[in-house]
Amino acid sequence: MPDKISDLTVDEFKDIFKPDTEFIKGVVSEICQTSFVHVGIDVEKPDEQRADFFYLRRSRKVAEKAGNALRIAIITGGVGGLFTALWAGVKSLLKIKGG
């Protein structure tokens, strides 16, 4: 047996430090389930969670479309108002009556 860990060969290292994969899988699974419970996800009902996420995605897309439509309406109103003010200024300068 070597004096230092750095003197170990790869095969010797593997023989000494064999990972217990079943134990690791169990720990990781428990950590994941606990984490999901802490954020409010029920791992026992994946279909409900899938439906909830689908609803959230659909709601987000609708909200994004509404936000884009509102932006377009505001920009259109602003540009229309600017042109109206510009036209009113031109009319008053040239003393044009009517339309």
Backbone as numpy.savetxt, mean C-alpha at the origin, in Angstrom:
# Nx Ny Nz CAx CAy CAz Cx Cy Cz
39.00 -32.47 17.39 38.15 -31.30 17.39 39.05 -30.06 17.39
38.77 -29.10 16.49 39.58 -27.88 16.43 39.39 -27.00 17.65
40.37 -26.12 17.89 40.33 -25.23 19.05 39.33 -24.09 18.88
39.20 -23.58 17.66 38.32 -22.43 17.42 37.26 -22.82 16.40
36.16 -22.09 16.47 35.07 -22.35 15.52 35.52 -22.04 14.10
36.42 -21.07 13.94 36.88 -20.69 12.61 37.75 -21.79 11.99
38.23 -22.73 12.82 39.05 -23.82 12.28 38.20 -25.01 11.81
36.89 -24.92 12.02 36.01 -26.01 11.61 35.87 -26.06 10.10
35.76 -27.24 9.56 35.42 -27.38 8.15 33.91 -27.26 8.03
33.43 -27.11 6.82 32.00 -26.97 6.59 31.26 -28.21 7.07
31.81 -29.40 6.78 31.15 -30.64 7.19 31.12 -30.77 8.72
32.22 -30.41 9.39 32.24 -30.47 10.85 31.23 -29.49 11.45
31.16 -28.31 10.86 30.20 -27.30 11.33 28.77 -27.82 11.18
28.45 -28.41 10.03 27.12 -28.95 9.79 26.78 -30.06 10.77
27.77 -30.90 11.11 27.53 -32.00 12.05 27.24 -31.47 13.46
27.94 -30.43 13.86 27.79 -29.90 15.21 26.50 -29.07 15.34
26.25 -28.22 14.36 25.14 -27.27 14.44 24.02 -27.64 13.46
23.42 -28.79 13.69 22.30 -29.20 12.84 21.04 -28.45 13.28
20.44 -27.69 12.36 19.23 -26.97 12.76 18.04 -27.93 12.88
17.23 -27.70 13.87 16.02 -28.49 14.06 14.92 -27.80 13.26
14.74 -28.22 12.01 13.83 -27.52 11.10 12.38 -27.57 11.59
11.96 -28.65 12.20 10.58 -28.73 12.69 10.35 -27.72 13.81
11.33 -27.58 14.69 11.22 -26.61 15.77 11.15 -25.19 15.20
12.02 -24.91 14.24 12.06 -23.58 13.61 10.74 -23.29 12.91
10.20 -24.27 12.18 8.92 -24.09 11.49 7.80 -23.80 12.49
7.82 -24.52 13.62 6.80 -24.30 14.65 6.88 -22.91 15.24
8.09 -22.45 15.53 8.28 -21.12 16.11 7.84 -20.05 15.12
8.25 -20.19 13.87 7.88 -19.20 12.85 6.37 -19.18 12.66
5.75 -20.34 12.62 4.29 -20.42 12.46 3.58 -19.74 13.63
4.04 -19.99 14.84 3.43 -19.37 16.02 3.62 -17.86 16.00
4.78 -17.40 15.61 5.05 -15.96 15.55 4.14 -15.31 14.51
4.00 -15.95 13.36 3.14 -15.40 12.30 1.69 -15.33 12.76
1.21 -16.41 13.36 -0.18 -16.40 13.82 -0.41 -15.34 14.89
0.53 -15.21 15.81 0.41 -14.19 16.85 0.41 -12.80 16.24
1.28 -12.58 15.25 1.35 -11.28 14.59 0.04 -10.98 13.87
-0.52 -11.96 13.19 -1.79 -11.76 12.50 -2.90 -11.42 13.49
-2.93 -12.10 14.62 -3.96 -11.83 15.63 -3.81 -10.41 16.16
-2.57 -9.95 16.35 -2.35 -8.60 16.86 -2.83 -7.52 15.90
-2.80 -7.78 14.60 -3.27 -6.79 13.64 -4.72 -7.02 13.24
-5.36 -8.02 13.84 -6.79 -8.24 13.63 -7.14 -9.16 12.49
-6.22 -10.01 12.08 -6.50 -10.95 10.99 -6.77 -12.32 11.58
-7.92 -12.88 11.24 -8.30 -14.20 11.73 -7.78 -15.25 10.76
-6.75 -16.00 11.16 -6.15 -16.99 10.27 -7.04 -18.22 10.10
-8.05 -18.34 10.93 -8.96 -19.49 10.83 -10.00 -19.30 9.73
-10.20 -18.05 9.28 -11.21 -17.75 8.26 -10.57 -16.99 7.10
-9.78 -17.66 6.28 -9.07 -16.96 5.20 -10.01 -16.39 4.13
-11.16 -17.03 3.91 -12.09 -16.52 2.89 -12.67 -15.17 3.30
-12.97 -15.02 4.60 -13.47 -13.73 5.08 -12.40 -12.65 4.94
-11.17 -12.99 5.25 -10.08 -12.03 5.13 -9.87 -11.63 3.68
-9.95 -12.58 2.79 -9.81 -12.31 1.36 -10.92 -11.35 0.90
-12.14 -11.61 1.35 -13.27 -10.74 0.98 -13.07 -9.33 1.56
-12.58 -9.24 2.79 -12.32 -7.93 3.40 -11.27 -7.15 2.61
-10.20 -7.82 2.24 -9.15 -7.16 1.47 -9.66 -6.75 0.09
-10.52 -7.59 -0.52 -11.10 -7.25 -1.81 -11.97 -5.99 -1.68
-12.77 -5.94 -0.62 -13.62 -4.77 -0.38 -12.76 -3.51 -0.18
-11.70 -3.64 0.61 -10.82 -2.49 0.85 -10.17 -2.02 -0.45
-9.72 -2.96 -1.27 -9.09 -2.61 -2.55 -10.09 -1.89 -3.44
-11.32 -2.43 -3.52 -12.35 -1.82 -4.35 -12.69 -0.42 -3.83
-12.80 -0.26 -2.51 -13.09 1.05 -1.92 -11.97 2.05 -2.20
-10.74 1.59 -2.12 -9.60 2.46 -2.41 -9.63 2.94 -3.85
-9.93 2.02 -4.78 -9.97 2.39 -6.19 -11.09 3.39 -6.46
-12.26 3.19 -5.83 -13.37 4.13 -6.00 -12.98 5.50 -5.44
-12.33 5.52 -4.28 -11.92 6.78 -3.68 -10.89 7.48 -4.56
-9.97 6.73 -5.17 -8.98 7.33 -6.06 -9.66 7.94 -7.28
-10.64 7.22 -7.85 -11.36 7.75 -9.01 -12.12 9.01 -8.65
-12.76 9.02 -7.47 -13.49 10.21 -7.03 -12.53 11.38 -6.81
-11.38 11.11 -6.25 -10.38 12.16 -6.05 -9.89 12.73 -7.37
-9.66 11.84 -8.34 -9.24 12.32 -9.66 -10.32 13.15 -10.33
-11.57 12.71 -10.23 -12.68 13.47 -10.81 -12.81 14.83 -10.14
-12.64 14.89 -8.82 -12.71 16.16 -8.10 -11.59 17.09 -8.54
-10.38 16.55 -8.69 -9.25 17.37 -9.16 -9.53 17.95 -10.54
-10.06 17.11 -11.42 -10.37 17.58 -12.78 -11.43 18.66 -12.73
-12.46 18.48 -11.90 -13.52 19.48 -11.78 -12.97 20.80 -11.25
-12.09 20.74 -10.27 -11.51 21.97 -9.70 -10.64 22.68 -10.72
-9.83 21.92 -11.44 -8.96 22.52 -12.46 -9.80 23.13 -13.57
-10.83 22.38 -14.01 -11.71 22.90 -15.06 -12.40 24.17 -14.61
-12.90 24.19 -13.39 -13.54 25.39 -12.86 -12.58 26.56 -12.77
-11.38 26.29 -12.33 -10.37 27.35 -12.22 -10.00 27.92 -13.58
-9.77 27.04 -14.55 -9.42 27.49 -15.90 -10.59 28.23 -16.52
-11.81 27.70 -16.33 -13.00 28.39 -16.85 -13.17 29.76 -16.24
-12.96 29.86 -14.93 -13.05 31.16 -14.25 -11.99 32.12 -14.74
-10.79 31.61 -14.98 -9.70 32.45 -15.48 -10.05 33.00 -16.87
-10.54 32.14 -17.73 -10.92 32.60 -19.07 -12.10 33.56 -19.01
-13.05 33.32 -18.11 -14.18 34.24 -17.96 -13.69 35.61 -17.52
-12.80 35.63 -16.54 -12.24 36.91 -16.07 -11.44 37.58 -17.17
-10.68 36.81 -17.91 -9.90 37.35 -19.01 -10.82 37.95 -20.08
-11.87 37.25 -20.43 -12.82 37.72 -21.43 -13.54 38.99 -20.93
-13.89 39.02 -19.67 -14.53 40.22 -19.11 -13.58 41.41 -19.17
-12.31 41.17 -18.91 -11.31 42.24 -19.02 -11.16 42.73 -20.44
-11.12 41.80 -21.38 -10.99 42.18 -22.80 -12.22 42.97 -23.23
-13.41 42.52 -22.81 -14.65 43.22 -23.17 -14.65 44.63 -22.61
-14.20 44.78 -21.37 -14.23 46.12 -20.76 -13.19 47.02 -21.42
-12.06 46.46 -21.83 -11.03 47.24 -22.50 -11.51 47.73 -23.86
-12.16 46.82 -24.58 -12.61 47.16 -25.93 -14.02 47.73 -25.94
-14.62 47.82 -24.77 -15.95 48.36 -24.62 -16.97 47.62 -25.49
-16.88 46.25 -25.47 -17.79 45.42 -26.22 -19.03 45.18 -25.36
-20.20 45.32 -25.98 -21.44 45.08 -25.25 -22.01 43.74 -25.69
-22.69 43.05 -24.77 -23.34 41.79 -25.10 -22.35 40.63 -24.98
-22.67 39.49 -25.70 -21.94 38.24 -25.62 -20.57 38.32 -26.05
